[in-house]
Amino acid sequence: MMPAAKLSFFYSGKGDTILLRASCGKARPDDWALIDCCLTEDSGADVRIRNVIADEKITKLKFVCLTHPHRDHYLGMRRLLKGHFYDKATGCLKVDEFWDSGVNFEVLAAIAESTGTSEVKKEIDELYKDFLVRLILANKLVQCPMYTGTLSTITFGDFHLLSLSPRFNRVKRFNLRGVSKALGISRGPVKYRYEEINDLSVILVLMHKTLPVNIVLGADATADAWVEALDAWAKVLKKLDRGKSRFAAVKVSHHGAAASLHPSLYEDYCWAKKTVAILTVGPGDSNHPHQDVLDLLHSRNIRTYATCWPTATPVPAKPHMPLPGFGASKVGQLRGHDWADIDVIVEQTGRLKVVPGKSRIL
């Protein structure tokens, strides 16, 4: 029996690349989607995700979601989309919708230019101005900002897709303040509160239509963003009359950063021994994941897996981390570490199974 869904978390160094697959039954092909895309050469993620696309014969994506505009979430996205999903004959991108946080990319590019980070400006322009915007203006791509409370109108297998973050007013403040900064206006009649880009992360929930399965993907959301997101989640549950529904799986925010730790998420909205937590981390980073995050996951007995882990240093989450690794010798920078792509499989019964990804290594 085909699983209801599969979430593939690619080891991308310290970055996020998530490929989603949802079963649509025997009548039509499965749905596919991409959330963030960091394809660094040294991690080999670029080769491995292309192999999956080729092996699975993926020709179309239901949606692509850039959770927030940090380069460890978009580096390589344009190259992948143009290489596999762009139809040169029609000039169309075989993607139904492009989702983001509503942050103005032109403002970001202007800020990057004004602060002297020309490489970042170039990357933003290549993805947004030179690629996505042209498709959007030509009515060949639909762009959807996923503000808090946005429920996607597209179908994705047997799942609804709901955004719990970012709040519209946060994004608006960031954009307005960014315009002022880009124009060199330090003072004016209206002052806009500083907004951290991580606070503007899209927190996406996959809600199964019939099974009690909810999966939340936290991008780089901070603890403050999680407070607002869980408040929005409670309101949604009340409206749907579903009680206090817990998460079957959590993509831990910001590679397990201390500033993204909101204990209530794991204490009140996750099941001990049942909920799965996924950490997307890179090698040799002493702060990611932070020990406080690992300690909380361990104390709550949450099944924790990571895309990269130290082979010599034990961590509290050791009972569930690491997964069986493979290919570590292919990446010279990983001395003292091992890594794996991770597949979270949602079975038709609602049970979750976690296995190493099956992407081929060249």
C-alpha positions, 0 to 999 in steps of 0.5 A, spaced: 500 500 500 502 506 498 504 511 503 499 517 504 505 522 504 513 522 504 517 528 507 524 528 504 529 532 508 536 532 504 542 533 508 544 540 505 550 542 510 547 548 515 541 549 510 534 546 509 531 542 503 525 539 503 521 535 498 514 533 499 510 527 496 503 526 497 499 520 494 493 521 490 490 514 489 491 510 483 487 514 479 492 520 478 499 521 479 502 523 486 503 530 488 510 533 489 512 540 492 518 543 494 519 547 501 526 551 501 532 549 497 539 549 499 544 546 494 551 546 496 556 543 492 560 540 498 554 537 501 552 533 495 545 535 495 544 538 488 546 531 485 542 527 490 535 531 489 536 531 482 537 524 482 530 523 486 527 528 481 530 523 475 528 517 478 521 518 480 520 522 474 517 528 477 515 533 472 511 538 476 510 541 483 504 543 486 507 548 490 514 551 491 515 555 498 521 559 500 519 560 507 524 566 508 529 569 504 535 567 507 541 564 503 541 557 506 534 556 504 534 559 497 541 557 494 540 553 488 533 554 488 533 558 481 538 553 478 533 547 480 527 550 478 530 552 471 533 546 470 527 541 471 521 544 471 521 550 466 518 549 459 523 553 454 517 552 449 512 555 453 516 559 457 512 556 463 514 554 470 511 547 471 509 549 478 502 551 480 504 556 486 510 559 489 509 561 496 513 566 500 513 570 506 511 576 503 517 580 504 519 584 498 525 582 495 526 588 491 527 591 498 532 586 500 536 587 494 536 594 495 538 593 503 544 588 500 546 593 495 547 599 500 550 594 505 555 592 500 553 585 500 553 584 493 553 577 492 547 576 496 544 582 492 546 578 485 543 571 488 536 575 490 536 578 483 537 572 479 532 568 483 526 573 484 527 579 479 530 575 473 526 569 474 520 569 478 517 576 477 518 575 470 514 569 470 509 572 475 508 578 471 507 574 465 501 570 468 505 564 468 506 563 475 501 564 481 505 567 487 501 567 494 504 570 500 503 565 506 501 570 512 498 567 518 491 563 517 492 562 510 489 556 508 491 553 501 486 552 496 490 547 492 489 540 493 495 536 496 494 529 496 489 528 502 492 534 506 490 541 507 496 546 508 495 551 513 500 557 514 501 559 522 506 564 520 508 570 519 503 575 521 501 580 516 503 586 520 510 583 521 512 583 514 509 590 513 513 593 518 519 589 515 518 592 508 516 599 510 523 599 514 527 596 509 525 601 504 527 607 509 533 603 510 535 602 502 533 609 501 538 612 507 532 615 511 534 614 518 529 618 521 522 620 519 515 622 522 513 614 522 518 609 526 517 602 524 519 596 529 525 592 527 523 585 525 528 579 524 527 575 518 527 569 522 520 572 525 517 572 518 518 565 517 512 561 514 510 555 519 507 550 515 502 545 517 500 539 513 493 537 516 491 530 513 483 530 511 481 524 515 487 521 519 489 525 526 496 527 523 498 534 523 506 535 521 509 542 522 515 545 519 518 550 523 523 553 518 527 558 522 522 561 526 524 564 533 520 563 540 516 569 539 514 567 532 512 560 535 508 563 541 504 567 535 503 561 531 501 556 536 496 561 538 493 561 531 493 554 531 489 554 537 484 558 534 484 554 528 482 548 532 477 551 535 474 553 529 474 546 526 472 543 533 478 538 533 480 539 540 487 540 542 490 536 536 498 535 537 503 534 532 505 527 529 512 531 526 516 537 527 521 540 523 525 543 529 526 551 527 533 554 525 537 548 526 536 547 533 538 554 535 536 556 542 533 563 540 528 558 536 526 554 542 519 555 545 518 549 550 510 549 550 511 546 542 514 540 545 511 540 552 503 541 550 503 540 542 507 533 541 506 526 544 512 523 548 515 517 545 510 518 538 512 525 535 518 525 530 523 531 531 527 532 525 533 537 525 537 539 519 544 541 521 551 542 518 558 539 521 562 543 526 557 548 529 557 548 536 551 552 537 546 548 532 543 544 535 543 547 542 544 543 548 538 546 551 534 544 545 537 537 545 535 536 552 528 538 552 527 533 546 530 528 550 526 530 557 520 529 553 522 523 550 521 525 543 523 521 537 529 525 534 533 525 528 538 529 525 541 530 518 548 530 521 551 529 527 558 528 531 560 521 531 565 521 537 561 526 541 554 523 545 548 527 545 542 526 549 538 524 543 542 519 542 537 513 542 534 516 536 540 519 533 543 518 528 540 514 523 544 509 519 548 514 515 551 513 508 556 516 504 560 520 509 566 519 506 564 522 499 564 529 503 571 531 505 569 536 510 565 531 514 571 528 518 568 526 525 561 527 523 556 522 519 550 524 515 544 522 512 538 524 508 531 523 512 525 520 509 519 521 514 513 516 511 506 517 513 502 510 512 495 510 510 494 508 518 497 514 520 503 511 523 509 515 522 516 511 520 523 514 519 528 511 514 534 514 511 533 517 504 534 513 498 537 518 494 543 515 490 550 517 491 554 518 485 
